[in-house]
Amino acid sequence: MDLQLTGSRVLVTGGTRGIGRAIVEAFVDEGAVVEFCARDAVEIEATEKAIAERGGRAAGERLDVRDGPALTGWVAAAAGRLGGLDAVVANVSALAAGPGEENWYTSFEVDLMGTVRLATAALPHLEASGRGSIVAVSSVSGREADFAAGPYGTMKTAIVGYVSGLAFQLAGRGVRANVVSPGNTYFAGGFWQGIENGDPGLFADSLALNPTGRMGTAEEMARAVVFLSSPVSSFTTGTNLVVDGALTRGIQL
């Protein structure tokens, strides 16, 4: 299927590792032109080089999404370089799952406000596109209470609520807004590899909950994001696409 993304102008936050890196690669493979941000300059350079080697075009910028003015400035500058924006993906998470007020503040600033600020800054450009798309990456921890309940799970729930309202508000303005909620996703250097090495019991228990017998891959989550971002999904807005291999048991109504 042609996702009609050739030449599309895309921004991705947190584009150097795991799901974010896979999202950048998937967009590039579909012919999109991508700019991404991350905090680590070395990882940005490595990602740019890897994308170039696969024949794509992607440029990264060092940025902490907690810095609202810097994030807004990046969106404006990137839109200027690209000649507009067709899609943005809010992917960054602080992964602040533990107790303590600091984790609440950090999760709010990174996970929730990083999404809000990206969408707000990008909106004029997405409206001008005529086929604008906003996709936020949440989590199954935002759908049901699990071991990550607390600041992480609460902000992931808030993202779903925010994007649902945004979709309704923007439906008549030519901009779609959707959420992808990944289940447990395993990749080198990622959260679950860290749990596997540091807490084998929790890893085994979590793996056993997956009826497929495995965790998801970053590439599987990225494909869902790219599909929802594409013009092929032109009548899909306000949805929360759960990609979890039947991990969660709740029925979405």
TORKOL-4160 file (C-alpha; in steps of 0.2 Angstrom, whole numbers, padded with zeros to 4 digits, m for minus):
253
<pt num="1" X="0000" Y="0000" Z="0000"/>
<pt num="2" X="0006" Y="0017" Z="m0005"/>
<pt num="3" X="0004" Y="0028" Z="0011"/>
<pt num="4" X="0006" Y="0044" Z="0000"/>
<pt num="5" X="0020" Y="0051" Z="0011"/>
<pt num="6" X="0032" Y="0055" Z="m0002"/>
<pt num="7" X="0039" Y="0072" Z="0001"/>
<pt num="8" X="0029" Y="0074" Z="0017"/>
<pt num="9" X="0037" Y="0086" Z="0030"/>
<pt num="10" X="0037" Y="0078" Z="0047"/>
<pt num="11" X="0044" Y="0082" Z="0064"/>
<pt num="12" X="0047" Y="0069" Z="0078"/>
<pt num="13" X="0052" Y="0072" Z="0096"/>
<pt num="14" X="0064" Y="0060" Z="0103"/>
<pt num="15" X="0070" Y="0053" Z="0087"/>
<pt num="16" X="0087" Y="0044" Z="0091"/>
<pt num="17" X="0082" Y="0029" Z="0101"/>
<pt num="18" X="0069" Y="0015" Z="0102"/>
<pt num="19" X="0052" Y="0019" Z="0095"/>
<pt num="20" X="0057" Y="0036" Z="0091"/>
<pt num="21" X="0071" Y="0031" Z="0080"/>
<pt num="22" X="0060" Y="0018" Z="0072"/>
<pt num="23" X="0047" Y="0031" Z="0068"/>
<pt num="24" X="0060" Y="0042" Z="0059"/>
<pt num="25" X="0067" Y="0027" Z="0049"/>
<pt num="26" X="0049" Y="0022" Z="0044"/>
<pt num="27" X="0044" Y="0039" Z="0038"/>
<pt num="28" X="0060" Y="0041" Z="0028"/>
<pt num="29" X="0057" Y="0024" Z="0020"/>
<pt num="30" X="0041" Y="0030" Z="0015"/>
<pt num="31" X="0049" Y="0045" Z="0006"/>
<pt num="32" X="0046" Y="0059" Z="0019"/>
<pt num="33" X="0058" Y="0072" Z="0024"/>
<pt num="34" X="0060" Y="0072" Z="0043"/>
<pt num="35" X="0067" Y="0083" Z="0056"/>
<pt num="36" X="0069" Y="0076" Z="0074"/>
<pt num="37" X="0075" Y="0082" Z="0091"/>
<pt num="38" X="0084" Y="0073" Z="0105"/>
<pt num="39" X="0095" Y="0078" Z="0120"/>
<pt num="40" X="0111" Y="0069" Z="0115"/>
<pt num="41" X="0122" Y="0076" Z="0101"/>
<pt num="42" X="0131" Y="0060" Z="0098"/>
<pt num="43" X="0115" Y="0050" Z="0096"/>
<pt num="44" X="0109" Y="0064" Z="0084"/>
<pt num="45" X="0124" Y="0063" Z="0073"/>
<pt num="46" X="0124" Y="0044" Z="0073"/>
<pt num="47" X="0105" Y="0044" Z="0068"/>
<pt num="48" X="0108" Y="0057" Z="0054"/>
<pt num="49" X="0122" Y="0046" Z="0047"/>
<pt num="50" X="0112" Y="0030" Z="0048"/>
<pt num="51" X="0097" Y="0038" Z="0039"/>
<pt num="52" X="0109" Y="0045" Z="0025"/>
<pt num="53" X="0116" Y="0028" Z="0023"/>
<pt num="54" X="0099" Y="0021" Z="0019"/>
<pt num="55" X="0096" Y="0034" Z="0006"/>
<pt num="56" X="0085" Y="0046" Z="0016"/>
<pt num="57" X="0085" Y="0063" Z="0023"/>
<pt num="58" X="0083" Y="0067" Z="0041"/>
<pt num="59" X="0091" Y="0081" Z="0052"/>
<pt num="60" X="0092" Y="0082" Z="0071"/>
<pt num="61" X="0093" Y="0096" Z="0083"/>
<pt num="62" X="0098" Y="0095" Z="0101"/>
<pt num="63" X="0083" Y="0100" Z="0112"/>
<pt num="64" X="0075" Y="0096" Z="0129"/>
<pt num="65" X="0056" Y="0097" Z="0126"/>
<pt num="66" X="0054" Y="0103" Z="0144"/>
<pt num="67" X="0061" Y="0120" Z="0137"/>
<pt num="68" X="0045" Y="0127" Z="0130"/>
<pt num="69" X="0052" Y="0142" Z="0121"/>
<pt num="70" X="0066" Y="0131" Z="0113"/>
<pt num="71" X="0053" Y="0118" Z="0107"/>
<pt num="72" X="0042" Y="0131" Z="0100"/>
<pt num="73" X="0057" Y="0139" Z="0091"/>
<pt num="74" X="0063" Y="0123" Z="0084"/>
<pt num="75" X="0045" Y="0119" Z="0077"/>
<pt num="76" X="0045" Y="0136" Z="0068"/>
<pt num="77" X="0063" Y="0135" Z="0062"/>
<pt num="78" X="0060" Y="0117" Z="0055"/>
<pt num="79" X="0044" Y="0123" Z="0047"/>
<pt num="80" X="0054" Y="0136" Z="0038"/>
<pt num="81" X="0067" Y="0125" Z="0032"/>
<pt num="82" X="0055" Y="0112" Z="0026"/>
<pt num="83" X="0043" Y="0124" Z="0018"/>
<pt num="84" X="0029" Y="0119" Z="0030"/>
<pt num="85" X="0023" Y="0104" Z="0040"/>
<pt num="86" X="0012" Y="0089" Z="0036"/>
<pt num="87" X="0014" Y="0078" Z="0052"/>
<pt num="88" X="0021" Y="0079" Z="0069"/>
<pt num="89" X="0024" Y="0065" Z="0081"/>
<pt num="90" X="0025" Y="0068" Z="0100"/>
<pt num="91" X="0036" Y="0053" Z="0106"/>
<pt num="92" X="0047" Y="0059" Z="0120"/>
<pt num="93" X="0044" Y="0052" Z="0138"/>
<pt num="94" X="0053" Y="0055" Z="0154"/>
<pt num="95" X="0050" Y="0037" Z="0159"/>
<pt num="96" X="0048" Y="0044" Z="0177"/>
<pt num="97" X="0038" Y="0029" Z="0184"/>
<pt num="98" X="0043" Y="0030" Z="0202"/>
<pt num="99" X="0036" Y="0039" Z="0217"/>
<pt num="100" X="0041" Y="0056" Z="0223"/>
<pt num="101" X="0035" Y="0074" Z="0218"/>
<pt num="102" X="0050" Y="0076" Z="0206"/>
<pt num="103" X="0044" Y="0062" Z="0195"/>
<pt num="104" X="0026" Y="0070" Z="0194"/>
<pt num="105" X="0033" Y="0087" Z="0189"/>
<pt num="106" X="0045" Y="0079" Z="0176"/>
<pt num="107" X="0032" Y="0068" Z="0169"/>
<pt num="108" X="0020" Y="0083" Z="0167"/>
<pt num="109" X="0033" Y="0093" Z="0159"/>
<pt num="110" X="0040" Y="0080" Z="0147"/>
<pt num="111" X="0026" Y="0068" Z="0143"/>
<pt num="112" X="0011" Y="0079" Z="0144"/>
<pt num="113" X="0017" Y="0097" Z="0141"/>
<pt num="114" X="0030" Y="0091" Z="0128"/>
<pt num="115" X="0015" Y="0085" Z="0118"/>
<pt num="116" X="0004" Y="0100" Z="0121"/>
<pt num="117" X="0018" Y="0112" Z="0116"/>
<pt num="118" X="0022" Y="0103" Z="0100"/>
<pt num="119" X="0004" Y="0102" Z="0094"/>
<pt num="120" X="0001" Y="0120" Z="0098"/>
<pt num="121" X="0017" Y="0126" Z="0089"/>
<pt num="122" X="0014" Y="0115" Z="0074"/>
<pt num="123" X="m0005" Y="0119" Z="0072"/>
<pt num="124" X="m0004" Y="0134" Z="0060"/>
<pt num="125" X="0008" Y="0124" Z="0049"/>
<pt num="126" X="m0003" Y="0109" Z="0049"/>
<pt num="127" X="m0018" Y="0119" Z="0045"/>
<pt num="128" X="m0009" Y="0126" Z="0030"/>
<pt num="129" X="m0005" Y="0109" Z="0024"/>
<pt num="130" X="m0023" Y="0104" Z="0022"/>
<pt num="131" X="m0019" Y="0086" Z="0027"/>
<pt num="132" X="m0011" Y="0089" Z="0044"/>
<pt num="133" X="m0008" Y="0075" Z="0057"/>
<pt num="134" X="m0004" Y="0075" Z="0075"/>
<pt num="135" X="0001" Y="0058" Z="0083"/>
<pt num="136" X="0005" Y="0056" Z="0101"/>
<pt num="137" X="0014" Y="0041" Z="0108"/>
<pt num="138" X="0005" Y="0036" Z="0125"/>
<pt num="139" X="0006" Y="0018" Z="0133"/>
<pt num="140" X="m0005" Y="0004" Z="0138"/>
<pt num="141" X="m0001" Y="0011" Z="0156"/>
<pt num="142" X="m0012" Y="0025" Z="0152"/>
<pt num="143" X="m0026" Y="0013" Z="0148"/>
<pt num="144" X="m0026" Y="0002" Z="0164"/>
<pt num="145" X="m0017" Y="0002" Z="0181"/>
<pt num="146" X="m0001" Y="m0008" Z="0181"/>
<pt num="147" X="0016" Y="m0008" Z="0189"/>
<pt num="148" X="0019" Y="0010" Z="0181"/>
<pt num="149" X="0004" Y="0017" Z="0189"/>
<pt num="150" X="0008" Y="0035" Z="0196"/>
<pt num="151" X="0016" Y="0049" Z="0187"/>
<pt num="152" X="0020" Y="0039" Z="0171"/>
<pt num="153" X="0003" Y="0031" Z="0169"/>
<pt num="154" X="m0007" Y="0046" Z="0174"/>
<pt num="155" X="0002" Y="0057" Z="0161"/>
<pt num="156" X="m0001" Y="0044" Z="0148"/>
<pt num="157" X="m0019" Y="0044" Z="0152"/>
<pt num="158" X="m0019" Y="0063" Z="0151"/>
<pt num="159" X="m0011" Y="0062" Z="0134"/>
<pt num="160" X="m0026" Y="0051" Z="0127"/>
<pt num="161" X="m0038" Y="0063" Z="0134"/>
<pt num="162" X="m0029" Y="0079" Z="0127"/>
<pt num="163" X="m0028" Y="0072" Z="0110"/>
<pt num="164" X="m0046" Y="0066" Z="0110"/>
<pt num="165" X="m0052" Y="0083" Z="0113"/>
<pt num="166" X="m0040" Y="0090" Z="0101"/>
<pt num="167" X="m0047" Y="0079" Z="0087"/>
<pt num="168" X="m0064" Y="0086" Z="0091"/>
<pt num="169" X="m0058" Y="0104" Z="0090"/>
<pt num="170" X="m0048" Y="0102" Z="0074"/>
<pt num="171" X="m0060" Y="0091" Z="0064"/>
<pt num="172" X="m0067" Y="0105" Z="0054"/>
<pt num="173" X="m0050" Y="0113" Z="0051"/>
<pt num="174" X="m0041" Y="0099" Z="0041"/>
<pt num="175" X="m0030" Y="0093" Z="0055"/>
<pt num="176" X="m0032" Y="0075" Z="0063"/>
<pt num="177" X="m0026" Y="0070" Z="0080"/>
<pt num="178" X="m0023" Y="0052" Z="0086"/>
<pt num="179" X="m0014" Y="0042" Z="0099"/>
<pt num="180" X="m0004" Y="0026" Z="0098"/>
<pt num="181" X="m0002" Y="0016" Z="0114"/>
<pt num="182" X="0012" Y="0003" Z="0113"/>
<pt num="183" X="0012" Y="m0012" Z="0124"/>
<pt num="184" X="0029" Y="m0018" Z="0131"/>
<pt num="185" X="0042" Y="m0015" Z="0118"/>
<pt num="186" X="0059" Y="m0022" Z="0119"/>
<pt num="187" X="0074" Y="m0015" Z="0110"/>
<pt num="188" X="0093" Y="m0014" Z="0113"/>
<pt num="189" X="0097" Y="m0001" Z="0127"/>
<pt num="190" X="0078" Y="0001" Z="0131"/>
<pt num="191" X="0068" Y="0001" Z="0146"/>
<pt num="192" X="0064" Y="m0018" Z="0145"/>
<pt num="193" X="0081" Y="m0023" Z="0142"/>
<pt num="194" X="0086" Y="m0014" Z="0158"/>
<pt num="195" X="0073" Y="m0023" Z="0168"/>
<pt num="196" X="0078" Y="m0039" Z="0160"/>
<pt num="197" X="0096" Y="m0036" Z="0167"/>
<pt num="198" X="0091" Y="m0027" Z="0183"/>
<pt num="199" X="0075" Y="m0036" Z="0189"/>
<pt num="200" X="0073" Y="m0053" Z="0180"/>
<pt num="201" X="0058" Y="m0057" Z="0191"/>
<pt num="202" X="0048" Y="m0042" Z="0185"/>
<pt num="203" X="0054" Y="m0045" Z="0167"/>
<pt num="204" X="0048" Y="m0063" Z="0168"/>
<pt num="205" X="0031" Y="m0059" Z="0175"/>
<pt num="206" X="0029" Y="m0045" Z="0162"/>
<pt num="207" X="0033" Y="m0056" Z="0148"/>
<pt num="208" X="0022" Y="m0070" Z="0154"/>
<pt num="209" X="0007" Y="m0057" Z="0153"/>
<pt num="210" X="0009" Y="m0056" Z="0134"/>
<pt num="211" X="m0002" Y="m0070" Z="0126"/>
<pt num="212" X="0009" Y="m0069" Z="0110"/>
<pt num="213" X="0024" Y="m0075" Z="0120"/>
<pt num="214" X="0035" Y="m0060" Z="0116"/>
<pt num="215" X="0036" Y="m0041" Z="0118"/>
<pt num="216" X="0033" Y="m0029" Z="0103"/>
<pt num="217" X="0047" Y="m0021" Z="0093"/>
<pt num="218" X="0050" Y="m0003" Z="0090"/>
<pt num="219" X="0047" Y="m0006" Z="0072"/>
<pt num="220" X="0030" Y="m0013" Z="0075"/>
<pt num="221" X="0025" Y="0003" Z="0085"/>
<pt num="222" X="0032" Y="0014" Z="0072"/>
<pt num="223" X="0022" Y="0007" Z="0058"/>
<pt num="224" X="0006" Y="0011" Z="0068"/>
<pt num="225" X="0012" Y="0029" Z="0070"/>
<pt num="226" X="0016" Y="0031" Z="0052"/>
<pt num="227" X="0000" Y="0024" Z="0046"/>
<pt num="228" X="m0010" Y="0035" Z="0056"/>
<pt num="229" X="0000" Y="0050" Z="0051"/>
<pt num="230" X="m0003" Y="0046" Z="0032"/>
<pt num="231" X="m0016" Y="0053" Z="0021"/>
<pt num="232" X="m0022" Y="0035" Z="0019"/>
<pt num="233" X="m0029" Y="0037" Z="0037"/>
<pt num="234" X="m0038" Y="0053" Z="0031"/>
<pt num="235" X="m0055" Y="0049" Z="0040"/>
<pt num="236" X="m0046" Y="0043" Z="0056"/>
<pt num="237" X="m0045" Y="0055" Z="0070"/>
<pt num="238" X="m0048" Y="0055" Z="0089"/>
<pt num="239" X="m0043" Y="0036" Z="0090"/>
<pt num="240" X="m0032" Y="0028" Z="0103"/>
<pt num="241" X="m0023" Y="0014" Z="0093"/>
<pt num="242" X="m0017" Y="0001" Z="0105"/>
<pt num="243" X="m0003" Y="m0010" Z="0099"/>
<pt num="244" X="0001" Y="m0023" Z="0112"/>
<pt num="245" X="m0001" Y="m0041" Z="0106"/>
<pt num="246" X="m0017" Y="m0043" Z="0116"/>
<pt num="247" X="m0008" Y="m0038" Z="0132"/>
<pt num="248" X="m0022" Y="m0028" Z="0139"/>
<pt num="249" X="m0039" Y="m0035" Z="0143"/>
<pt num="250" X="m0050" Y="m0020" Z="0143"/>
<pt num="251" X="m0063" Y="m0018" Z="0130"/>
<pt num="252" X="m0062" Y="m0001" Z="0121"/>
<pt num="253" X="m0080" Y="0007" Z="0119"/>
